[in-house]
Amino acid sequence: MTDLHDTTCSKEPLRVLSLGAGVQSSCLALMMEAKEIEPPDCAIFADTRAEPAHVYRYLDYLRSKLSFPIHVVTRGEGLTWGITETCQGRKACGTFVLPPLFLSSGGILWRRCTMDYKLRPIWRKLKELRQRRPVTMILGISSDESKRMREPKQKYLTHEYPLIEKRLSRIDCLRWLLTHGHPQPGKSACVYCPFRCNKEWLALQHYAPSDFAEAVRMDALMRHAPLLHKGNAGYVHRSLKPLNECKFDDGGQTNLFEYECEGMCGL
C-alpha cells in the first residue's frame, strides 16, 4: 500500500537515492560520493532480475566506490517470474503482469511492470527504513528530461532533482563520468522492454547475445498470453514480428522510452 495519509513526526528527512545504475543515477551517486552534491543516507536499487548484464556489473562497480549503503529490493522472484506465471494463467504476488507489448489488434498494453516491480518494492523498503520520518527521494532526472518530474502522492515523501538544479543533461553526466575516470554505464531497462529503438536492439543482439536470447525467449513466451484478448498477439517489437525475425538496421522503431528506467520512471 502507498500509505498516502501517513502522519510524520518532526524529524530530519531520510535522504534516499533512487538508483537504477543507468547513466543519470550512477553519475548522481558518484557526484554525491565526491561531495559535489549532498550525499544520501542510502540508495535503493529496485531489481527486476531482468536487467542486462552490464547493469549488474555497473551496480557492482558502484558498490566498490560508494560509502553509503545500497539496498536491493525485488518483488517476489522478479519480473520474469511474474510474467511466466501470468503466461500460465496464474497471478504472481496477487497480480497479472505483462510489459507494454505491441498488439496485433493495434495499440500497446498499459505499462504496469514499473509500478509492480519497481515502485512498490521501493515503497515497501521506504516504510521499513524511515521509521515514521519524512523522506526526501533523490531522483536522477536530468535537465533534458524535465517532463518526467512529478509531485509525489505520499504525504511523507518529497522529490529532489539535483541534476536539474545544476542544469546537467544526460550528455553532461557522461562527460562528468569520463572526466572523473569512471566507466560509462549502459542503458538501464529490462532486456525485453519494448521501449527500445532499433539501434538499441541491434546493440543488444551484437554485444550481449545472452541478453538478446533471453529477450527472444520472453517475446515468444508472451505472444498469446491469457491476459491478452482472444485472438490477439503481443510483440516486444512494434513491427509485430517475432524478435528473432526483426531487421534492426532498417530505420524502423523509434526509441519510445528515450531515457533510463531509474526506478521511479512510473511516477
Backbone as CSV, one residue per row, in Angstrom:
resi,resn,N_x,N_y,N_z,CA_x,CA_y,CA_z,C_x,C_y,C_z
1,MET,0.846,-1.200,0.000,0.000,0.000,0.000,0.875,1.242,0.000
2,THR,0.357,2.360,-0.510,1.175,3.550,-0.655,1.170,4.456,0.561
3,ASP,0.325,4.198,1.545,0.381,4.936,2.808,0.262,6.439,2.568
4,LEU,-0.807,6.847,1.819,-0.930,8.233,1.381,-1.190,9.189,2.534
5,HIS,-1.826,8.715,3.582,-2.281,9.616,4.652,-1.419,9.510,5.899
6,ASP,-0.220,9.027,5.746,0.678,8.873,6.882,0.998,10.239,7.507
7,THR,1.006,10.270,8.819,1.433,11.486,9.521,2.819,11.237,10.084
8,THR,3.723,12.199,9.934,5.102,12.017,10.368,5.441,12.992,11.464
9,CYS,6.317,12.585,12.331,6.780,13.494,13.371,7.857,14.405,12.792
10,SER,8.183,15.447,13.528,9.097,16.462,13.010,10.542,16.030,13.198
11,LYS,11.024,15.122,12.351,12.403,14.685,12.363,13.054,15.087,11.047
12,GLU,14.379,15.022,11.023,15.088,15.291,9.778,14.700,14.243,8.737
13,PRO,14.476,14.659,7.493,14.091,13.685,6.466,15.183,12.647,6.217
14,LEU,14.758,11.464,5.927,15.649,10.414,5.458,15.921,10.686,3.979
15,ARG,17.195,10.822,3.604,17.559,11.099,2.222,17.890,9.782,1.507
16,VAL,17.143,9.497,0.433,17.273,8.226,-0.274,17.461,8.485,-1.768
17,LEU,18.500,7.907,-2.329,18.734,7.988,-3.767,18.046,6.829,-4.462
18,SER,17.226,7.140,-5.467,16.653,6.095,-6.315,17.685,5.739,-7.376
19,LEU,18.248,4.548,-7.270,19.376,4.147,-8.106,18.939,3.110,-9.129
20,GLY,19.155,3.421,-10.417,18.854,2.461,-11.475,20.095,1.883,-12.123
21,ALA,21.285,2.427,-11.763,22.575,2.008,-12.335,22.656,2.299,-13.826
22,GLY,21.844,3.252,-14.301,21.994,3.783,-15.642,22.846,5.040,-15.588
23,VAL,22.815,5.833,-16.635,23.724,6.973,-16.746,23.479,8.022,-15.671
24,GLN,22.230,8.527,-15.595,21.992,9.678,-14.723,22.113,9.336,-13.244
25,SER,21.469,8.262,-12.810,21.509,7.973,-11.373,22.898,7.527,-10.929
26,SER,23.658,6.872,-11.817,25.033,6.488,-11.467,25.918,7.712,-11.337
27,CYS,25.770,8.645,-12.285,26.529,9.896,-12.193,26.167,10.637,-10.914
28,LEU,24.885,10.702,-10.606,24.429,11.384,-9.401,25.027,10.740,-8.155
29,ALA,25.029,9.408,-8.096,25.593,8.704,-6.945,27.076,9.028,-6.772
30,LEU,27.816,9.036,-7.872,29.254,9.291,-7.795,29.550,10.764,-7.511
31,MET,28.706,11.675,-7.966,28.844,13.085,-7.603,28.596,13.274,-6.114
32,MET,27.648,12.523,-5.559,27.397,12.573,-4.125,28.599,12.057,-3.346
33,GLU,29.197,10.981,-3.835,30.376,10.432,-3.173,31.529,11.429,-3.209
34,ALA,31.601,12.217,-4.292,32.643,13.246,-4.423,32.287,14.522,-3.670
35,LYS,31.139,14.523,-2.979,30.673,15.666,-2.183,30.335,16.899,-3.039
36,GLU,30.083,16.676,-4.324,29.612,17.774,-5.170,28.117,18.018,-4.965
37,ILE,27.440,17.011,-4.456,26.018,17.073,-4.106,25.881,16.427,-2.735
38,GLU,24.983,16.941,-1.926,24.791,16.382,-0.579,24.510,14.882,-0.662
39,PRO,25.287,14.056,0.032,25.102,12.601,-0.035,23.777,12.167,0.597
40,PRO,23.287,10.997,0.212,22.079,10.440,0.826,22.439,9.593,2.041
41,ASP,21.414,9.208,2.767,21.624,8.223,3.828,21.810,6.832,3.231
42,CYS,21.175,6.605,2.093,21.271,5.305,1.430,20.726,5.423,0.014
43,ALA,20.911,4.383,-0.756,20.306,4.277,-2.089,19.453,3.016,-2.122
44,ILE,18.457,3.020,-2.995,17.637,1.827,-3.209,17.683,1.477,-4.689
45,PHE,18.028,0.236,-4.981,18.032,-0.291,-6.338,16.913,-1.314,-6.439
46,ALA,15.899,-1.035,-7.261,14.787,-1.967,-7.467,15.187,-2.945,-8.561
47,ASP,15.450,-4.174,-8.184,15.963,-5.188,-9.101,14.816,-6.022,-9.659
48,THR,14.539,-5.845,-10.944,13.512,-6.679,-11.591,14.034,-8.076,-11.888
49,ARG,15.341,-8.264,-11.735,16.040,-9.502,-12.109,15.933,-9.762,-13.610
50,ALA,15.698,-8.714,-14.367,15.596,-8.837,-15.828,16.432,-7.776,-16.523
51,GLU,17.350,-7.149,-15.792,18.207,-6.125,-16.375,19.311,-6.777,-17.212
52,PRO,19.858,-6.031,-18.171,21.019,-6.549,-18.909,22.206,-6.778,-17.968
53,ALA,23.093,-7.653,-18.384,24.238,-7.987,-17.539,25.074,-6.756,-17.205
54,HIS,25.152,-5.796,-18.137,26.002,-4.630,-17.876,25.486,-3.789,-16.713
55,VAL,24.181,-3.809,-16.466,23.626,-3.057,-15.335,24.117,-3.643,-14.018
56,TYR,24.114,-4.963,-13.913,24.578,-5.602,-12.683,26.093,-5.418,-12.500
57,ARG,26.829,-5.393,-13.597,28.267,-5.120,-13.481,28.497,-3.696,-12.969
58,TYR,27.700,-2.750,-13.470,27.903,-1.373,-13.017,27.435,-1.201,-11.572
59,LEU,26.411,-1.924,-11.191,25.974,-1.882,-9.799,27.097,-2.357,-8.886
60,ASP,27.801,-3.418,-9.284,28.949,-3.893,-8.505,30.040,-2.822,-8.459
61,TYR,30.255,-2.126,-9.559,31.247,-1.055,-9.584,30.860,0.045,-8.590
62,LEU,29.588,0.431,-8.601,29.132,1.470,-7.674,29.318,1.026,-6.224
63,ARG,29.042,-0.226,-5.939,29.242,-0.736,-4.572,30.698,-0.559,-4.133
64,SER,31.617,-0.712,-5.079,33.043,-0.602,-4.738,33.473,0.851,-4.536
65,LYS,32.668,1.810,-4.979,33.035,3.219,-4.928,32.261,4.030,-3.900
66,LEU,31.077,3.596,-3.524,30.199,4.401,-2.684,30.353,4.033,-1.212
67,SER,30.329,5.052,-0.359,30.437,4.802,1.085,29.065,4.637,1.728
68,PHE,28.000,5.055,1.051,26.660,4.879,1.616,26.067,3.555,1.120
69,PRO,25.184,2.950,1.914,24.664,1.622,1.564,23.702,1.657,0.382
70,ILE,23.685,0.548,-0.367,22.722,0.337,-1.452,21.826,-0.821,-1.052
71,HIS,20.540,-0.548,-0.895,19.568,-1.598,-0.594,18.966,-2.111,-1.901
72,VAL,19.032,-3.416,-2.123,18.472,-4.025,-3.327,17.137,-4.666,-2.960
73,VAL,16.085,-4.285,-3.685,14.745,-4.797,-3.385,14.174,-5.457,-4.636
74,THR,13.403,-6.520,-4.421,12.798,-7.279,-5.512,11.406,-7.716,-5.088
75,ARG,10.481,-7.713,-6.019,9.152,-8.236,-5.724,9.107,-9.714,-6.110
76,GLY,8.772,-10.545,-5.151,8.694,-11.977,-5.402,10.001,-12.512,-5.949
77,GLU,9.908,-13.281,-7.036,11.088,-13.831,-7.698,11.521,-12.983,-8.882
78,GLY,10.916,-11.806,-9.037,11.315,-10.913,-10.107,10.314,-10.864,-11.247
79,LEU,10.548,-9.957,-12.178,9.597,-9.701,-13.259,9.450,-10.888,-14.204
80,THR,10.549,-11.544,-14.566,10.459,-12.699,-15.476,9.592,-13.783,-14.869
81,TRP,9.762,-14.019,-13.582,8.911,-14.976,-12.870,7.454,-14.535,-12.916
82,GLY,7.190,-13.244,-12.662,5.822,-12.748,-12.681,5.170,-12.893,-14.044
83,ILE,5.927,-12.605,-15.094,5.396,-12.746,-16.455,5.144,-14.213,-16.786
84,THR,6.065,-15.080,-16.378,5.897,-16.514,-16.628,4.639,-17.044,-15.947
85,GLU,4.419,-16.623,-14.699,3.194,-17.011,-14.001,1.966,-16.502,-14.762
86,THR,2.000,-15.268,-15.218,0.882,-14.694,-15.967,0.608,-15.491,-17.237
87,CYS,1.668,-15.871,-17.953,1.509,-16.629,-19.189,0.948,-18.029,-18.950
88,GLN,1.048,-18.478,-17.703,0.466,-19.774,-17.334,-0.877,-19.615,-16.629
89,GLY,-1.404,-18.388,-16.664,-2.729,-18.128,-16.112,-2.768,-17.977,-14.611
90,ARG,-1.606,-17.747,-13.983,-1.557,-17.605,-12.529,-1.103,-16.198,-12.154
91,LYS,-1.609,-15.712,-11.026,-1.189,-14.416,-10.517,0.076,-14.575,-9.690
92,ALA,1.015,-13.644,-9.879,2.232,-13.594,-9.076,2.093,-12.441,-8.101
93,CYS,2.220,-12.728,-6.821,2.043,-11.693,-5.783,0.683,-11.015,-5.938
94,GLY,-0.309,-11.781,-6.345,-1.676,-11.270,-6.390,-2.065,-10.531,-7.654
95,THR,-1.166,-10.416,-8.640,-1.485,-9.664,-9.855,-0.962,-10.384,-11.098
96,PHE,-1.625,-10.121,-12.220,-1.085,-10.488,-13.523,-0.175,-9.353,-13.984
97,VAL,0.835,-9.682,-14.757,1.730,-8.623,-15.254,2.279,-9.001,-16.620
98,LEU,2.298,-8.027,-17.520,2.982,-8.123,-18.802,3.622,-6.766,-19.078
99,PRO,4.717,-6.722,-19.827,5.263,-5.423,-20.229,4.347,-4.785,-21.270
100,PRO,4.606,-3.547,-21.660,3.741,-2.864,-22.634,3.956,-3.389,-24.052
101,LEU,3.429,-4.565,-24.310,3.596,-5.210,-25.613,2.829,-4.463,-26.703
102,PHE,3.366,-4.508,-27.922,2.631,-4.024,-29.083,1.642,-5.108,-29.495
103,LEU,0.419,-4.716,-29.785,-0.666,-5.668,-30.014,-1.002,-5.785,-31.493
104,SER,-1.283,-7.011,-31.924,-1.651,-7.237,-33.324,-2.943,-6.524,-33.692
105,SER,-3.773,-6.250,-32.702,-5.042,-5.536,-32.936,-4.834,-4.023,-32.989
106,GLY,-3.612,-3.582,-32.732,-3.306,-2.155,-32.703,-3.113,-1.672,-31.276
107,GLY,-2.280,-0.665,-31.097,-2.053,-0.105,-29.768,-0.991,-0.852,-29.002
108,ILE,-0.947,-0.569,-27.722,0.079,-1.110,-26.846,-0.524,-1.320,-25.468
109,LEU,-0.086,-2.352,-24.786,-0.586,-2.622,-23.441,-0.187,-1.503,-22.483
110,TRP,-1.026,-1.272,-21.497,-0.702,-0.328,-20.427,0.475,-0.873,-19.631
111,ARG,1.428,-0.019,-19.325,2.608,-0.450,-18.582,2.311,-0.479,-17.093
112,ARG,2.370,-1.659,-16.508,2.231,-1.772,-15.062,3.437,-2.459,-14.427
113,CYS,4.388,-2.894,-15.258,5.580,-3.555,-14.692,6.383,-2.587,-13.833
114,THR,6.419,-1.311,-14.221,7.130,-0.318,-13.412,6.512,-0.189,-12.024
115,MET,5.205,-0.071,-11.992,4.514,0.067,-10.710,4.729,-1.160,-9.835
116,ASP,4.539,-2.349,-10.419,4.558,-3.573,-9.620,5.967,-4.029,-9.232
117,TYR,6.950,-3.815,-10.122,8.269,-4.394,-9.889,9.372,-3.364,-9.658
118,LYS,9.025,-2.080,-9.709,9.980,-1.021,-9.353,9.454,-0.222,-8.159
119,LEU,8.306,0.417,-8.342,7.833,1.371,-7.340,7.364,0.701,-6.058
120,ARG,6.542,-0.328,-6.161,6.025,-0.950,-4.936,7.128,-1.521,-4.054
121,PRO,8.138,-2.204,-4.611,9.237,-2.654,-3.745,9.987,-1.496,-3.090
122,ILE,10.143,-0.386,-3.806,10.800,0.785,-3.212,9.970,1.332,-2.069
123,TRP,8.659,1.463,-2.278,7.797,1.998,-1.216,7.815,1.110,0.023
124,ARG,7.838,-0.205,-0.189,7.896,-1.112,0.971,9.195,-0.909,1.746
125,LYS,10.292,-0.738,1.016,11.574,-0.539,1.690,11.602,0.799,2.411
126,LEU,11.008,1.827,1.818,10.948,3.131,2.486,10.182,3.025,3.799
127,LYS,9.090,2.294,3.787,8.294,2.129,5.014,9.128,1.486,6.107
128,GLU,9.967,0.515,5.722,10.825,-0.167,6.687,11.930,0.757,7.204
129,LEU,12.496,1.555,6.316,13.665,2.363,6.674,13.337,3.628,7.435
130,ARG,12.227,4.242,7.124,12.042,5.623,7.573,11.590,5.756,9.026
131,GLN,10.965,4.731,9.577,10.539,4.780,10.979,9.749,6.070,11.260
132,ARG,8.791,6.333,10.397,7.863,7.467,10.510,8.554,8.824,10.283
133,ARG,9.756,8.809,9.754,10.399,10.057,9.353,9.904,10.450,7.964
134,PRO,9.919,11.731,7.640,9.681,12.115,6.252,10.841,11.630,5.380
135,VAL,10.603,11.517,4.101,11.623,11.007,3.181,11.831,12.004,2.043
136,THR,13.079,12.283,1.736,13.439,13.011,0.518,13.992,11.992,-0.465
137,MET,13.251,11.747,-1.540,13.696,10.818,-2.573,14.447,11.604,-3.635
138,ILE,15.700,11.244,-3.868,16.566,11.960,-4.797,16.566,11.207,-6.123
139,LEU,16.157,11.897,-7.187,15.936,11.245,-8.470,16.946,11.726,-9.514
140,GLY,17.476,10.790,-10.278,18.455,11.098,-11.312,17.798,11.475,-12.626
141,ILE,16.993,12.517,-12.602,16.371,13.040,-13.817,17.165,14.256,-14.248
142,SER,17.621,14.264,-15.493,18.500,15.325,-15.979,17.695,16.436,-16.646
143,SER,18.388,17.511,-16.982,17.712,18.719,-17.469,16.986,18.499,-18.787
144,ASP,17.430,17.526,-19.583,16.803,17.263,-20.870,15.591,16.342,-20.765
145,GLU,15.231,15.940,-19.569,14.058,15.081,-19.384,13.182,15.606,-18.246
146,SER,13.118,16.910,-18.117,12.372,17.525,-17.015,10.883,17.183,-17.054
147,LYS,10.392,16.765,-18.224,8.984,16.376,-18.324,8.657,15.179,-17.441
148,ARG,9.687,14.466,-16.966,9.461,13.313,-16.101,9.305,13.699,-14.631
149,MET,9.482,14.956,-14.314,9.330,15.392,-12.925,7.873,15.249,-12.496
150,ARG,7.668,14.753,-11.276,6.329,14.564,-10.740,6.307,14.935,-9.257
151,GLU,5.162,15.372,-8.802,4.948,15.557,-7.373,4.499,14.230,-6.780
152,PRO,5.091,13.786,-5.680,4.681,12.511,-5.083,3.286,12.602,-4.471
153,LYS,2.585,11.480,-4.454,1.257,11.428,-3.851,1.330,11.178,-2.344
154,GLN,2.400,10.537,-1.904,2.553,10.240,-0.483,2.898,11.518,0.288
155,LYS,2.209,11.747,1.384,2.421,12.970,2.148,3.771,13.003,2.849
156,TYR,4.352,11.853,3.127,5.636,11.806,3.830,6.818,12.009,2.881
157,LEU,6.546,12.070,1.570,7.599,11.999,0.566,7.734,13.308,-0.211
158,THR,8.964,13.751,-0.399,9.260,14.862,-1.309,10.332,14.405,-2.289
159,HIS,10.332,15.006,-3.473,11.310,14.670,-4.503,12.364,15.764,-4.624
160,GLU,13.565,15.344,-4.928,14.670,16.281,-5.136,15.348,15.922,-6.460
161,TYR,15.674,16.942,-7.260,16.225,16.727,-8.599,17.553,17.487,-8.742
162,PRO,18.629,16.983,-8.186,19.900,17.724,-8.207,20.448,17.977,-9.605
163,LEU,20.276,17.042,-10.529,20.812,17.235,-11.876,20.098,18.385,-12.587
164,ILE,18.808,18.502,-12.364,18.058,19.610,-12.955,18.472,20.924,-12.304
165,GLU,18.641,20.896,-10.978,19.074,22.112,-10.279,20.434,22.593,-10.793
166,LYS,21.307,21.650,-11.153,22.621,22.004,-11.680,22.614,22.165,-13.200
167,ARG,21.458,21.993,-13.812,21.292,22.118,-15.270,22.200,21.156,-16.029
168,LEU,22.262,19.934,-15.539,23.079,18.902,-16.170,22.214,17.995,-17.025
169,SER,22.599,17.817,-18.276,21.907,16.927,-19.195,22.509,15.528,-19.120
170,ARG,21.933,14.610,-19.868,22.488,13.257,-19.930,23.911,13.295,-20.482
171,ILE,24.139,14.086,-21.513,25.483,14.222,-22.080,26.448,14.792,-21.047
172,ASP,25.987,15.766,-20.263,26.830,16.323,-19.200,27.215,15.241,-18.194
173,CYS,26.273,14.354,-17.897,26.562,13.260,-16.957,27.638,12.339,-17.526
174,LEU,27.528,12.007,-18.811,28.535,11.158,-19.443,29.909,11.839,-19.422
175,ARG,29.921,13.139,-19.660,31.184,13.876,-19.631,31.772,13.898,-18.228
176,TRP,30.932,14.075,-17.220,31.426,14.105,-15.835,32.057,12.761,-15.486
177,LEU,31.389,11.671,-15.852,31.922,10.342,-15.563,33.273,10.141,-16.242
178,LEU,33.362,10.546,-17.504,34.617,10.398,-18.241,35.726,11.244,-17.617
179,THR,35.410,12.491,-17.288,36.399,13.405,-16.712,36.934,12.886,-15.383
180,HIS,36.081,12.205,-14.617,36.482,11.735,-13.290,36.943,10.276,-13.293
181,GLY,37.191,9.743,-14.486,37.811,8.433,-14.583,36.902,7.247,-14.339
182,HIS,35.598,7.436,-14.466,34.658,6.332,-14.256,34.248,5.710,-15.593
183,PRO,34.027,4.409,-15.627,33.479,3.803,-16.846,32.067,4.307,-17.092
184,GLN,31.639,4.254,-18.335,30.318,4.765,-18.674,29.276,3.659,-18.577
185,PRO,28.166,3.917,-17.885,27.107,2.913,-17.759,26.359,2.751,-19.074
186,GLY,25.672,1.646,-19.202,24.767,1.444,-20.331,23.345,1.806,-19.939
187,LYS,22.438,1.549,-20.830,21.031,1.845,-20.594,20.449,0.903,-19.553
188,SER,19.685,1.459,-18.641,19.008,0.654,-17.627,17.578,0.396,-18.076
189,ALA,17.297,-0.832,-18.488,15.945,-1.243,-18.901,15.961,-2.758,-19.042
190,CYS,14.862,-3.391,-18.724,14.795,-4.852,-18.806,15.141,-5.321,-20.219
191,VAL,15.717,-6.504,-20.333,16.215,-6.969,-21.633,15.103,-7.101,-22.661
192,TYR,13.875,-7.348,-22.208,12.763,-7.499,-23.154,11.814,-6.300,-23.124
193,CYS,12.305,-5.152,-22.642,11.476,-3.951,-22.629,11.158,-3.523,-24.061
194,PRO,9.883,-3.332,-24.413,9.535,-2.909,-25.770,9.968,-1.482,-26.096
195,PHE,10.305,-0.678,-25.088,10.656,0.720,-25.330,12.136,0.848,-25.708
196,ARG,12.497,0.184,-26.778,13.856,0.245,-27.321,13.771,0.622,-28.796
197,CYS,14.762,1.369,-29.263,14.850,1.658,-30.686,15.653,0.546,-31.374
198,ASN,15.634,0.538,-32.695,16.351,-0.499,-33.438,17.840,-0.501,-33.137
199,LYS,18.401,0.682,-32.950,19.828,0.774,-32.644,20.135,0.042,-31.341
200,GLU,19.253,0.188,-30.364,19.462,-0.469,-29.062,19.261,-1.978,-29.176
201,TRP,18.255,-2.416,-29.950,18.069,-3.851,-30.162,19.294,-4.446,-30.865
202,LEU,19.822,-3.726,-31.862,20.980,-4.212,-32.594,22.197,-4.331,-31.674
203,ALA,22.378,-3.341,-30.795,23.495,-3.387,-29.843,23.335,-4.575,-28.896
204,LEU,22.112,-4.812,-28.425,21.869,-5.950,-27.531,22.182,-7.254,-28.252
205,GLN,21.764,-7.357,-29.491,21.987,-8.574,-30.282,23.469,-8.835,-30.507
206,HIS,24.238,-7.786,-30.799,25.647,-7.956,-31.153,26.560,-8.052,-29.940
207,TYR,26.277,-7.248,-28.911,27.217,-7.122,-27.793,26.784,-7.867,-26.530
208,ALA,25.532,-8.274,-26.476,25.048,-9.026,-25.313,24.149,-10.167,-25.803
209,PRO,24.722,-11.125,-26.519,23.898,-12.166,-27.143,23.068,-12.985,-26.161
210,SER,23.579,-13.196,-24.954,22.784,-13.963,-23.979,21.577,-13.160,-23.519
211,ASP,21.730,-11.855,-23.360,20.598,-10.999,-23.013,19.594,-10.973,-24.167
212,PHE,20.094,-10.895,-25.396,19.191,-10.886,-26.553,18.444,-12.210,-26.658
213,ALA,19.122,-13.324,-26.397,18.473,-14.640,-26.439,17.349,-14.713,-25.416
214,GLU,17.556,-14.109,-24.248,16.500,-14.080,-23.239,15.325,-13.226,-23.713
215,ALA,15.617,-12.106,-24.382,14.546,-11.271,-24.932,13.745,-12.036,-25.975
216,VAL,14.417,-12.789,-26.830,13.742,-13.608,-27.847,12.846,-14.651,-27.177
217,ARG,13.370,-15.279,-26.125,12.595,-16.313,-25.409,11.332,-15.722,-24.791
218,MET,11.484,-14.571,-24.137,10.337,-13.959,-23.476,9.334,-13.410,-24.484
219,ASP,9.823,-12.893,-25.596,8.936,-12.417,-26.659,8.030,-13.553,-27.130
220,ALA,8.613,-14.729,-27.362,7.828,-15.878,-27.799,6.868,-16.353,-26.707
221,LEU,7.340,-16.369,-25.471,6.512,-16.825,-24.355,5.252,-15.981,-24.204
222,MET,5.380,-14.660,-24.406,4.270,-13.746,-24.159,3.324,-13.587,-25.346
223,ARG,3.632,-14.230,-26.475,2.905,-13.953,-27.708,1.386,-14.060,-27.550
224,HIS,0.927,-15.118,-26.909,-0.518,-15.329,-26.754,-0.874,-15.543,-25.284
225,ALA,-0.361,-14.697,-24.439,-0.626,-14.794,-23.000,-2.127,-14.707,-22.736
226,PRO,-2.638,-15.483,-21.763,-4.074,-15.456,-21.466,-4.612,-14.065,-21.133
227,LEU,-3.750,-13.187,-20.654,-4.184,-11.838,-20.306,-4.608,-11.038,-21.542
228,LEU,-4.101,-11.401,-22.722,-4.481,-10.729,-23.961,-5.866,-11.203,-24.392
229,HIS,-6.577,-10.342,-25.118,-7.885,-10.749,-25.618,-7.724,-11.893,-26.605
230,LYS,-8.728,-12.730,-26.686,-8.678,-13.905,-27.557,-8.402,-13.482,-28.998
231,GLY,-7.454,-14.156,-29.615,-7.105,-13.852,-30.995,-6.076,-12.753,-31.135
232,ASN,-5.753,-12.080,-30.047,-4.765,-11.015,-30.077,-3.375,-11.598,-29.817
233,ALA,-2.369,-10.927,-30.306,-0.992,-11.356,-30.075,-0.165,-10.161,-29.649
234,GLY,0.823,-10.413,-28.784,1.681,-9.348,-28.288,3.117,-9.533,-28.748
235,TYR,3.800,-8.419,-29.009,5.169,-8.431,-29.508,5.983,-7.374,-28.772
236,VAL,7.272,-7.649,-28.554,8.118,-6.635,-27.938,8.638,-5.632,-28.970
237,HIS,8.511,-5.952,-30.254,8.929,-5.026,-31.314,7.702,-4.527,-32.069
238,ARG,7.674,-3.226,-32.356,6.475,-2.619,-32.934,6.207,-3.052,-34.366
239,SER,7.143,-3.750,-35.002,6.906,-4.291,-36.341,5.900,-5.433,-36.319
240,LEU,5.558,-5.905,-35.113,4.656,-7.043,-34.928,5.234,-8.312,-35.571
241,LYS,6.540,-8.435,-35.456,7.234,-9.643,-35.884,7.946,-10.243,-34.686
242,PRO,8.135,-11.582,-34.685,8.947,-12.178,-33.624,10.319,-11.513,-33.595
243,LEU,10.845,-11.330,-32.412,12.081,-10.570,-32.245,13.238,-11.172,-33.040
244,ASN,13.297,-12.502,-33.129,14.411,-13.138,-33.844,14.263,-13.044,-35.362
245,GLU,13.153,-12.482,-35.846,12.969,-12.270,-37.288,13.089,-10.805,-37.679
246,CYS,13.302,-9.932,-36.701,13.340,-8.493,-36.979,14.689,-8.089,-37.570
247,LYS,14.636,-7.099,-38.462,15.836,-6.482,-39.004,15.995,-5.132,-38.306
248,PHE,17.110,-4.955,-37.625,17.279,-3.765,-36.782,18.111,-2.663,-37.451
249,ASP,18.496,-2.872,-38.701,19.337,-1.877,-39.374,18.601,-1.170,-40.507
250,ASP,17.265,-1.143,-40.404,16.474,-0.575,-41.495,15.612,0.599,-41.030
251,GLY,16.129,1.386,-40.098,15.318,2.509,-39.591,14.352,1.995,-38.561
252,GLY,13.100,1.988,-38.874,12.079,1.326,-38.056,11.831,1.952,-36.723
253,GLN,11.846,1.139,-35.699,11.327,1.519,-34.398,12.024,2.721,-33.786
254,THR,11.247,3.707,-33.443,11.742,4.877,-32.731,11.904,4.533,-31.258
255,ASN,12.849,5.164,-30.610,13.025,4.975,-29.176,11.871,5.619,-28.438
256,LEU,10.980,4.801,-27.888,9.787,5.315,-27.227,10.062,5.736,-25.796
257,PHE,11.086,5.160,-25.187,11.310,5.422,-23.765,12.303,6.547,-23.555
258,GLU,13.277,6.630,-24.417,14.203,7.741,-24.525,15.271,7.775,-23.434
259,TYR,14.896,7.504,-22.203,15.875,7.614,-21.121,15.836,6.378,-20.228
260,GLU,16.840,6.313,-19.350,16.944,5.173,-18.446,15.702,5.027,-17.560
261,CYS,15.442,3.765,-17.237,14.408,3.460,-16.257,15.100,3.464,-14.894
262,GLU,15.034,4.603,-14.194,15.839,4.778,-12.984,15.081,4.431,-11.714
263,GLY,14.127,3.529,-11.811,13.452,3.102,-10.602,12.192,3.877,-10.308
264,MET,12.108,5.115,-10.736,10.939,5.940,-10.448,10.280,6.403,-11.739
265,CYS,10.488,5.661,-12.819,10.020,6.126,-14.122,8.493,6.169,-14.200
266,GLY,7.800,5.481,-13.318,6.351,5.473,-13.388,5.688,6.596,-12.619
267,LEU,6.458,7.436,-11.938,5.852,8.494,-11.149,5.294,9.610,-12.018
